[in-house]
């Protein structure tokens, strides 16, 4: 399984919960076992995205710092 995202959702400049809503709406666009990334600069995303992953039983893979915000990598588990 690759940890490279197949799809990146740009949520820079959007306040939570918008990045989560965008992720929830698009996670099915990648195959099970693949990684989707959400780029966000809202500090709440740092806790909200891993929490959403636990709640939805998706795997939170990593937070990758960017020049603006971070890319949050999530593996689709089902």
N, CA, C and O atoms as a printed pandas DataFrame, in Angstrom:
     atom_number atom_name residue_name chain_id  residue_number  x_coord  y_coord  z_coord
0              1         N          UNK        A               1    0.846   -1.189    0.000
1              2        CA          UNK        A               1    0.000    0.000    0.000
2              3         C          UNK        A               1    0.883    1.242    0.000
3              4         O          UNK        A               1    1.821    1.356    0.788
4              5         N          UNK        A               2    0.570    2.150   -0.882
5              6        CA          UNK        A               2    1.342    3.386   -0.959
6              7         C          UNK        A               2    0.791    4.413    0.018
7              8         O          UNK        A               2   -0.416    4.484    0.246
8              9         N          UNK        A               3    1.693    5.212    0.597
9             10        CA          UNK        A               3    1.259    6.301    1.462
10            11         C          UNK        A               3    1.169    7.618    0.688
11            12         O          UNK        A               3    0.883    8.666    1.267
12            13         N          UNK        A               4    1.417    7.557   -0.633
13            14        CA          UNK        A               4    1.280    8.765   -1.442
14            15         C          UNK        A               4   -0.204    8.996   -1.742
15            16         O          UNK        A               4   -0.891    8.083   -2.201
16            17         N          UNK        A               5   -0.702   10.211   -1.485
17            18        CA          UNK        A               5   -2.129   10.464   -1.727
18            19         C          UNK        A               5   -2.488   10.351   -3.204
19            20         O          UNK        A               5   -1.763   10.833   -4.074
20            21         N          UNK        A               6   -3.624    9.702   -3.472
21            22        CA          UNK        A               6   -4.154    9.624   -4.828
22            23         C          UNK        A               6   -4.939   10.881   -5.163
23            24         O          UNK        A               6   -5.071   11.255   -6.328
24            25         N          UNK        A               7   -5.459   11.531   -4.122
25            26        CA          UNK        A               7   -6.316   12.696   -4.298
26            27         C          UNK        A               7   -5.992   13.685   -3.189
27            28         O          UNK        A               7   -5.831   13.289   -2.034
28            29         N          UNK        A               8   -5.894   14.964   -3.526
29            30        CA          UNK        A               8   -5.680   15.999   -2.519
30            31         C          UNK        A               8   -6.837   16.987   -2.575
31            32         O          UNK        A               8   -7.186   17.502   -3.638
32            33         N          UNK        A               9   -7.420   17.239   -1.418
33            34        CA          UNK        A               9   -8.509   18.204   -1.284
34            35         C          UNK        A               9   -7.913   19.484   -0.716
35            36         O          UNK        A               9   -7.295   19.463    0.348
36            37         N          UNK        A              10   -8.093   20.591   -1.415
37            38        CA          UNK        A              10   -7.550   21.876   -0.972
38            39         C          UNK        A              10   -8.573   22.592   -0.100
39            40         O          UNK        A              10   -9.573   23.109   -0.598
40            41         N          UNK        A              11   -8.315   22.617    1.211
41            42        CA          UNK        A              11   -9.202   23.317    2.149
42            43         C          UNK        A              11   -8.473   24.479    2.824
43            44         O          UNK        A              11   -8.899   24.952    3.878
44            45         N          UNK        A              12   -7.367   24.942    2.213
45            46        CA          UNK        A              12   -6.638   26.100    2.756
46            47         C          UNK        A              12   -7.589   27.302    2.778
47            48         O          UNK        A              12   -8.278   27.591    1.799
48            49         N          UNK        A              13   -7.604   27.990    3.923
49            50        CA          UNK        A              13   -8.462   29.168    4.052
50            51         C          UNK        A              13   -9.877   28.847    4.503
51            52         O          UNK        A              13  -10.670   29.756    4.747
52            53         N          UNK        A              14  -10.205   27.559    4.616
53            54        CA          UNK        A              14  -11.555   27.169    5.046
54            55         C          UNK        A              14  -11.512   26.812    6.528
55            56         O          UNK        A              14  -10.579   26.153    6.987
56            57         N          UNK        A              15  -12.513   27.245    7.266
57            58        CA          UNK        A              15  -12.586   26.971    8.707
58            59         C          UNK        A              15  -13.288   25.639    8.947
59            60         O          UNK        A              15  -14.206   25.264    8.217
60            61         N          UNK        A              16  -12.840   24.930    9.985
61            62        CA          UNK        A              16  -13.530   23.702   10.365
62            63         C          UNK        A              16  -14.967   24.062   10.742
63            64         O          UNK        A              16  -15.191   25.107   11.351
64            65         N          UNK        A              17  -15.942   23.224   10.395
65            66        CA          UNK        A              17  -15.763   21.839    9.924
66            67         C          UNK        A              17  -15.704   21.673    8.414
67            68         O          UNK        A              17  -15.831   20.548    7.931
68            69         N          UNK        A              18  -15.517   22.739    7.648
69            70        CA          UNK        A              18  -15.551   22.614    6.183
70            71         C          UNK        A              18  -14.533   21.583    5.654
71            72         O          UNK        A              18  -14.899   20.776    4.800
72            73         N          UNK        A              19  -13.257   21.578    6.132
73            74        CA          UNK        A              19  -12.330   20.547    5.624
74            75         C          UNK        A              19  -12.832   19.118    5.865
75            76         O          UNK        A              19  -12.641   18.242    5.021
76            77         N          UNK        A              20  -13.475   18.884    7.018
77            78        CA          UNK        A              20  -14.018   17.554    7.327
78            79         C          UNK        A              20  -15.168   17.217    6.385
79            80         O          UNK        A              20  -15.260   16.098    5.880
80            81         N          UNK        A              21  -16.039   18.185    6.153
81            82        CA          UNK        A              21  -17.184   17.965    5.260
82            83         C          UNK        A              21  -16.679   17.648    3.855
83            84         O          UNK        A              21  -17.215   16.766    3.185
84            85         N          UNK        A              22  -15.640   18.371    3.407
85            86        CA          UNK        A              22  -15.061   18.117    2.083
86            87         C          UNK        A              22  -14.469   16.705    2.025
87            88         O          UNK        A              22  -14.652   15.989    1.041
88            89         N          UNK        A              23  -13.751   16.311    3.096
89            90        CA          UNK        A              23  -13.158   14.967    3.169
90            91         C          UNK        A              23  -14.254   13.902    3.135
91            92         O          UNK        A              23  -14.172   12.947    2.363
92            93         N          UNK        A              24  -15.268   14.068    3.961
93            94        CA          UNK        A              24  -16.352   13.076    4.037
94            95         C          UNK        A              24  -17.055   12.916    2.690
95            96         O          UNK        A              24  -17.466   11.818    2.314
96            97         N          UNK        A              25  -17.185   14.032    1.976
97            98        CA          UNK        A              25  -17.874   13.991    0.692
98            99         C          UNK        A              25  -17.071   13.348   -0.424
99           100         O          UNK        A              25  -17.635   12.935   -1.437
100          101         N          UNK        A              26  -15.754   13.261   -0.249
101          102        CA          UNK        A              26  -14.912   12.810   -1.371
102          103         C          UNK        A              26  -14.091   11.562   -1.097
103          104         O          UNK        A              26  -13.436   11.059   -2.010
104          105         N          UNK        A              27  -14.102   11.036    0.138
105          106        CA          UNK        A              27  -13.223    9.905    0.464
106          107         C          UNK        A              27  -13.524    8.687   -0.412
107          108         O          UNK        A              27  -12.631    7.883   -0.678
108          109         N          UNK        A              28  -14.766    8.547   -0.859
109          110        CA          UNK        A              28  -15.117    7.387   -1.690
110          111         C          UNK        A              28  -14.581    7.487   -3.118
111          112         O          UNK        A              28  -14.742    6.559   -3.910
112          113         N          UNK        A              29  -13.944    8.611   -3.444
113          114        CA          UNK        A              29  -13.337    8.756   -4.776
114          115         C          UNK        A              29  -12.021    7.995   -4.888
115          116         O          UNK        A              29  -11.514    7.806   -5.994
116          117         N          UNK        A              30  -11.456    7.554   -3.758
117          118        CA          UNK        A              30  -10.219    6.761   -3.808
118          119         C          UNK        A              30  -10.543    5.328   -3.416
119          120         O          UNK        A              30  -11.456    5.100   -2.622
120          121         N          UNK        A              31   -9.804    4.347   -3.964
121          122        CA          UNK        A              31  -10.068    2.948   -3.620
122          123         C          UNK        A              31   -9.740    2.652   -2.158
123          124         O          UNK        A              31   -8.915    3.333   -1.547
124          125         N          UNK        A              32  -10.384    1.643   -1.610
125          126        CA          UNK        A              32  -10.090    1.188   -0.251
126          127         C          UNK        A              32   -8.598    0.856   -0.173
127          128         O          UNK        A              32   -8.047    0.207   -1.062
128          129         N          UNK        A              33   -7.955    1.313    0.909
129          130        CA          UNK        A              33   -6.523    1.091    1.098
130          131         C          UNK        A              33   -5.670    2.232    0.573
131          132         O          UNK        A              33   -4.474    2.296    0.857
132          133         N          UNK        A              34   -6.280    3.140   -0.195
133          134        CA          UNK        A              34   -5.538    4.276   -0.744
134          135         C          UNK        A              34   -5.598    5.469    0.202
135          136         O          UNK        A              34   -6.416    5.519    1.121
136          137         N          UNK        A              35   -4.706    6.428   -0.050
137          138        CA          UNK        A              35   -4.592    7.611    0.808
138          139         C          UNK        A              35   -5.166    8.833    0.100
139          140         O          UNK        A              35   -4.940    9.059   -1.089
140          141         N          UNK        A              36   -5.910    9.605    0.871
141          142        CA          UNK        A              36   -6.435   10.889    0.417
142          143         C          UNK        A              36   -5.816   11.947    1.326
143          144         O          UNK        A              36   -5.617   11.691    2.514
144          145         N          UNK        A              37   -5.514   13.110    0.801
145          146        CA          UNK        A              37   -4.924   14.182    1.604
146          147         C          UNK        A              37   -5.875   15.368    1.641
147          148         O          UNK        A              37   -6.574   15.660    0.671
148          149         N          UNK        A              38   -5.883   16.042    2.785
149          150        CA          UNK        A              38   -6.615   17.297    2.935
150          151         C          UNK        A              38   -5.591   18.349    3.341
151          152         O          UNK        A              38   -4.926   18.201    4.366
152          153         N          UNK        A              39   -5.457   19.409    2.547
153          154        CA          UNK        A              39   -4.588   20.512    2.951
154          155         C          UNK        A              39   -5.461   21.540    3.662
155          156         O          UNK        A              39   -6.491   21.966    3.142
156          157         N          UNK        A              40   -5.030   21.930    4.864
157          158        CA          UNK        A              40   -5.813   22.867    5.669
158          159         C          UNK        A              40   -4.874   23.712    6.522
159          160         O          UNK        A              40   -3.808   23.260    6.939
160          161         N          UNK        A              41   -5.296   24.952    6.770
161          162        CA          UNK        A              41   -4.501   25.826    7.627
162          163         C          UNK        A              41   -5.278   26.284    8.863
163          164         O          UNK        A              41   -4.788   27.117    9.625
164          165         N          UNK        A              42   -6.482   25.750    9.067
165          166        CA          UNK        A              42   -7.220   26.034   10.297
166          167         C          UNK        A              42   -6.600   25.186   11.406
167          168         O          UNK        A              42   -6.552   23.962   11.280
168          169         N          UNK        A              43   -6.118   25.814   12.506
169          170        CA          UNK        A              43   -5.488   25.025   13.573
170          171         C          UNK        A              43   -6.386   23.905   14.114
171          172         O          UNK        A              43   -5.880   22.894   14.601
172          173         N          UNK        A              44   -7.700   24.073   14.035
173          174        CA          UNK        A              44   -8.626   23.042   14.533
174          175         C          UNK        A              44   -8.507   21.743   13.738
175          176         O          UNK        A              44   -8.825   20.670   14.251
176          177         N          UNK        A              45   -8.053   21.835   12.490
177          178        CA          UNK        A              45   -7.940   20.626   11.653
178          179         C          UNK        A              45   -6.980   19.610   12.276
179          180         O          UNK        A              45   -7.142   18.404   12.091
180          181         N          UNK        A              46   -5.982   20.102   13.013
181          182        CA          UNK        A              46   -4.974   19.217   13.622
182          183         C          UNK        A              46   -5.613   18.213   14.580
183          184         O          UNK        A              46   -5.139   17.083   14.695
184          185         N          UNK        A              47   -6.674   18.610   15.261
185          186        CA          UNK        A              47   -7.373   17.675   16.147
186          187         C          UNK        A              47   -8.635   17.110   15.501
187          188         O          UNK        A              47   -8.999   15.959   15.740
188          189         N          UNK        A              48   -9.300   17.928   14.681
189          190        CA          UNK        A              48  -10.577   17.492   14.103
190          191         C          UNK        A              48  -10.423   16.347   13.109
191          192         O          UNK        A              48  -11.236   15.423   13.108
192          193         N          UNK        A              49   -9.395   16.390   12.264
193          194        CA          UNK        A              49   -9.254   15.348   11.233
194          195         C          UNK        A              49   -8.914   13.991   11.861
195          196         O          UNK        A              49   -9.552   12.999   11.509
196          197         N          UNK        A              50   -7.924   13.901   12.788
197          198        CA          UNK        A              50   -7.699   12.595   13.442
198          199         C          UNK        A              50   -8.930   12.102   14.212
199          200         O          UNK        A              50   -9.207   10.902   14.232
200          201         N          UNK        A              51   -9.668   13.021   14.843
201          202        CA          UNK        A              51  -10.884   12.626   15.577
202          203         C          UNK        A              51  -11.927   12.052   14.631
203          204         O          UNK        A              51  -12.558   11.038   14.930
204          205         N          UNK        A              52  -12.106   12.709   13.484
205          206        CA          UNK        A              52  -13.056   12.216   12.486
206          207         C          UNK        A              52  -12.643   10.819   12.019
207          208         O          UNK        A              52  -13.485    9.936   11.857
208          209         N          UNK        A              53  -11.335   10.627   11.805
209          210        CA          UNK        A              53  -10.837    9.315   11.363
210          211         C          UNK        A              53  -11.179    8.228   12.386
211          212         O          UNK        A              53  -11.630    7.144   12.015
212          213         N          UNK        A              54  -10.966    8.518   13.669
213          214        CA          UNK        A              54  -11.302    7.533   14.712
214          215         C          UNK        A              54  -12.799    7.247   14.721
215          216         O          UNK        A              54  -13.219    6.094   14.817
216          217         N          UNK        A              55  -13.590    8.297   14.622
217          218        CA          UNK        A              55  -15.039    8.155   14.656
218          219         C          UNK        A              55  -15.545    7.341   13.466
219          220         O          UNK        A              55  -16.464    6.534   13.603
220          221         N          UNK        A              56  -14.940    7.560   12.303
221          222        CA          UNK        A              56  -15.382    6.916   11.063
222          223         C          UNK        A              56  -14.576    5.665   10.726
223          224         O          UNK        A              56  -14.764    5.072    9.664
224          225         N          UNK        A              57  -13.681    5.265   11.625
225          226        CA          UNK        A              57  -12.840    4.082   11.444
226          227         C          UNK        A              57  -12.034    4.132   10.139
227          228         O          UNK        A              57  -11.901    3.131    9.434
228          229         N          UNK        A              58  -11.501    5.319    9.839
229          230        CA          UNK        A              58  -10.539    5.487    8.750
230          231         C          UNK        A              58   -9.180    5.667    9.421
231          232         O          UNK        A              58   -9.112    6.059   10.586
232          233         N          UNK        A              59   -8.106    5.385    8.700
233          234        CA          UNK        A              59   -6.775    5.471    9.307
234          235         C          UNK        A              59   -6.143    6.839    9.070
235          236         O          UNK        A              59   -5.953    7.260    7.929
236          237         N          UNK        A              60   -5.816    7.535   10.178
237          238        CA          UNK        A              60   -5.063    8.783   10.056
238          239         C          UNK        A              60   -3.600    8.408    9.872
239          240         O          UNK        A              60   -3.007    7.790   10.756
240          241         N          UNK        A              61   -3.009    8.771    8.741
241          242        CA          UNK        A              61   -1.649    8.330    8.406
242          243         C          UNK        A              61   -0.605    9.319    8.902
243          244         O          UNK        A              61    0.344    8.928    9.581
244          245         N          UNK        A              62   -0.771   10.608    8.568
245          246        CA          UNK        A              62    0.280   11.575    8.887
246          247         C          UNK        A              62   -0.217   12.996    8.713
247          248         O          UNK        A              62   -1.174   13.270    7.989
248          249         N          UNK        A              63    0.480   13.897    9.413
249          250        CA          UNK        A              63    0.341   15.329    9.156
250          251         C          UNK        A              63    1.661   15.787    8.568
251          252         O          UNK        A              63    2.710   15.642    9.195
252          253         N          UNK        A              64    1.611   16.339    7.365
253          254        CA          UNK        A              64    2.815   16.784    6.671
254          255         C          UNK        A              64    2.802   18.313    6.624
255          256         O          UNK        A              64    1.955   18.896    5.947
256          257         N          UNK        A              65    3.736   18.979    7.339
257          258        CA          UNK        A              65    3.755   20.444    7.331
258          259         C          UNK        A              65    4.005   21.001    5.933
259          260         O          UNK        A              65    4.827   20.482    5.178
260          261         N          UNK        A              66    3.284   22.062    5.608
261          262        CA          UNK        A              66    3.456   22.772    4.331
262          263         C          UNK        A              66    3.852   24.211    4.641
263          264         O          UNK        A              66    3.838   24.627    5.799
264          265         N          UNK        A              67    4.203   24.964    3.611
265          266        CA          UNK        A              67    4.539   26.372    3.846
266          267         C          UNK        A              67    3.335   27.113    4.413
267          268         O          UNK        A              67    3.492   28.053    5.192
268          269         N          UNK        A              68    2.144   26.698    4.028
269          270        CA          UNK        A              68    0.910   27.243    4.596
270          271         C          UNK        A              68    0.062   26.070    5.074
271          272         O          UNK        A              68   -0.448   25.300    4.260
272          273         N          UNK        A              69   -0.090   25.932    6.377
273          274        CA          UNK        A              69   -0.893   24.845    6.919
274          275         C          UNK        A              69   -0.191   23.502    6.823
275          276         O          UNK        A              69    1.038   23.423    6.845
276          277         N          UNK        A              70   -0.993   22.440    6.718
277          278        CA          UNK        A              70   -0.479   21.075    6.651
278          279         C          UNK        A              70   -1.310   20.257    5.689
279          280         O          UNK        A              70   -2.445   20.605    5.362
280          281         N          UNK        A              71   -0.713   19.146    5.238
281          282        CA          UNK        A              71   -1.468   18.141    4.482
282          283         C          UNK        A              71   -1.736   16.994    5.449
283          284         O          UNK        A              71   -0.809   16.438    6.037
284          285         N          UNK        A              72   -2.987   16.650    5.608
285          286        CA          UNK        A              72   -3.389   15.557    6.488
286          287         C          UNK        A              72   -3.707   14.354    5.616
287          288         O          UNK        A              72   -4.595   14.409    4.766
288          289         N          UNK        A              73   -2.970   13.258    5.835
289          290        CA          UNK        A              73   -3.128   12.060    5.013
290          291         C          UNK        A              73   -4.020   11.053    5.733
291          292         O          UNK        A              73   -3.796   10.732    6.899
292          293         N          UNK        A              74   -5.023   10.566    5.031
293          294        CA          UNK        A              74   -5.996    9.629    5.587
294          295         C          UNK        A              74   -6.083    8.427    4.651
295          296         O          UNK        A              74   -6.225    8.584    3.438
296          297         N          UNK        A              75   -5.995    7.212    5.229
297          298        CA          UNK        A              75   -6.152    5.997    4.420
298          299         C          UNK        A              75   -7.599    5.525    4.515
299          300         O          UNK        A              75   -8.137    5.345    5.607
300          301         N          UNK        A              76   -8.221    5.327    3.351
301          302        CA          UNK        A              76   -9.588    4.813    3.317
302          303         C          UNK        A              76   -9.568    3.330    3.702
303          304         O          UNK        A              76   -8.889    2.530    3.059
304          305         N          UNK        A              77  -10.303    2.972    4.738
305          306        CA          UNK        A              77  -10.279    1.604    5.251
306          307         C          UNK        A              77  -11.483    0.765    4.789
307          308         O          UNK        A              77  -11.428   -0.464    4.843
308          309         N          UNK        A              78  -12.556    1.404    4.340
309          310        CA          UNK        A              78  -13.709    0.642    3.858
310          311         C          UNK        A              78  -14.466    1.473    2.841
311          312         O          UNK        A              78  -15.478    1.021    2.305
